[in-house]
Amino acid sequence: MINKFYNKKYSQKENLFGKDSRTVKKILEFVKIRDKLLDLGVGQGRLAVPLGKEGFEVLGVDLSEVGLRQFLEYAKKENVKARAICEDIYKFEFEEKFDLILSSVSLQFLGSVNKISKIINRMKKHTKIGGCNFISVPTKTKMAIDFAYMFKNKNELSCYYKDWEIIFVDELEGPYTNGKRGTT
């Protein structure tokens, strides 16, 4: 299962996916209200904690107990107010609204368009007026490895947001090719 895989990976390396200051800076360009942040698939908190340092109260959801423990330790070290829920992001019950909802390289594990559509609709419904969703997904055109579901291209994701103002879409080479760490 995916949680066992990531528990093992996170146990082997504290900062498995490295720092991502480029993405944090890009998000901060667009997000003006910095109150509540939900990170679906938070892992070790590589995006959530730096954003928390910018004023967000963070809720992280992930299946990996090891990743969540490391996320909370990282948040505490950086004086970020954070909570964690160990749960499948698809089964997570949204109980509040957020200024920013992140899903960075998580949706592809859901395995079906139907599940992805449902979670995106819940993300949209639980985003405060004036808030943002930030989603990063691998696409078949840019990844050499397969996931349970692969987006065909960046336009496929944009279709879910036809009723929203889309302020930024980009397709970048990811740091993973053939399942091995590369450079960004």
Solvent accessible surface area in square Angstrom, and as a share of the most:
residue,aa,sasa,rsa
1,M,175,0.78
2,I,63,0.32
3,N,30,0.15
4,K,140,0.59
5,F,103,0.43
6,Y,39,0.15
7,N,29,0.15
8,K,133,0.56
9,K,73,0.31
10,Y,11,0.04
11,S,77,0.50
12,Q,117,0.52
13,K,104,0.44
14,E,138,0.62
15,N,55,0.28
16,L,30,0.15
17,F,51,0.21
18,G,15,0.14
19,K,137,0.58
20,D,23,0.12
21,S,70,0.45
22,R,125,0.46
23,T,21,0.12
24,V,12,0.07
25,K,135,0.57
26,K,60,0.25
27,I,6,0.03
28,L,29,0.15
29,E,97,0.43
30,F,65,0.27
31,V,6,0.03
32,K,155,0.65
33,I,95,0.48
34,R,83,0.30
35,D,63,0.32
36,K,53,0.23
37,L,1,0.00
38,L,0,0.00
39,D,5,0.02
40,L,0,0.00
41,G,22,0.21
42,V,9,0.05
43,G,4,0.04
44,Q,17,0.07
45,G,0,0.00
46,R,58,0.21
47,L,5,0.02
48,A,0,0.00
49,V,0,0.00
50,P,30,0.19
51,L,0,0.00
52,G,8,0.08
53,K,118,0.50
54,E,78,0.35
55,G,48,0.46
56,F,5,0.02
57,E,47,0.21
58,V,1,0.00
59,L,5,0.03
60,G,0,0.00
61,V,0,0.00
62,D,18,0.09
63,L,51,0.25
64,S,1,0.01
65,E,90,0.41
66,V,21,0.12
67,G,0,0.00
68,L,10,0.05
69,R,129,0.47
70,Q,24,0.11
71,F,0,0.00
72,L,71,0.35
73,E,98,0.44
74,Y,49,0.18
75,A,2,0.01
76,K,164,0.69
77,K,155,0.66
78,E,49,0.22
79,N,142,0.73
80,V,13,0.07
81,K,141,0.60
82,A,27,0.21
83,R,105,0.38
84,A,34,0.26
85,I,61,0.31
86,C,67,0.40
87,E,54,0.24
88,D,41,0.21
89,I,16,0.08
90,Y,46,0.17
91,K,133,0.56
92,F,9,0.04
93,E,119,0.53
94,F,17,0.07
95,E,155,0.69
96,E,47,0.21
97,K,105,0.44
98,F,2,0.01
99,D,3,0.02
100,L,1,0.00
101,I,0,0.00
102,L,0,0.00
103,S,0,0.00
104,S,21,0.13
105,V,58,0.34
106,S,9,0.06
107,L,0,0.00
108,Q,0,0.00
109,F,65,0.27
110,L,21,0.10
111,G,33,0.32
112,S,41,0.26
113,V,73,0.42
114,N,90,0.46
115,K,77,0.33
116,I,1,0.00
117,S,30,0.19
118,K,97,0.41
119,I,0,0.00
120,I,0,0.00
121,N,81,0.41
122,R,63,0.23
123,M,0,0.00
124,K,30,0.13
125,K,140,0.59
126,H,30,0.13
127,T,13,0.07
128,K,63,0.27
129,I,178,0.90
130,G,66,0.64
131,G,19,0.18
132,C,23,0.13
133,N,29,0.15
134,F,43,0.18
135,I,26,0.13
136,S,35,0.23
137,V,28,0.16
138,P,9,0.06
139,T,6,0.04
140,K,125,0.53
141,T,90,0.52
142,K,69,0.29
143,M,26,0.12
144,A,63,0.49
145,I,40,0.21
146,D,129,0.67
147,F,45,0.19
148,A,69,0.54
149,Y,31,0.12
150,M,15,0.07
151,F,1,0.00
152,K,123,0.52
153,N,58,0.30
154,K,80,0.34
155,N,93,0.48
156,E,32,0.15
157,L,26,0.13
158,S,25,0.16
159,C,73,0.44
160,Y,42,0.16
161,Y,18,0.07
162,K,160,0.68
163,D,109,0.57
164,W,73,0.26
165,E,145,0.65
166,I,78,0.40
167,I,79,0.40
168,F,81,0.34
169,V,66,0.38
170,D,70,0.37
171,E,49,0.22
172,L,96,0.48
173,E,109,0.49
174,G,20,0.20
175,P,28,0.18
176,Y,40,0.15
177,T,67,0.39
178,N,107,0.55
179,G,51,0.49
180,K,150,0.63
181,R,120,0.44
182,G,36,0.35
183,T,127,0.74
184,T,114,0.67
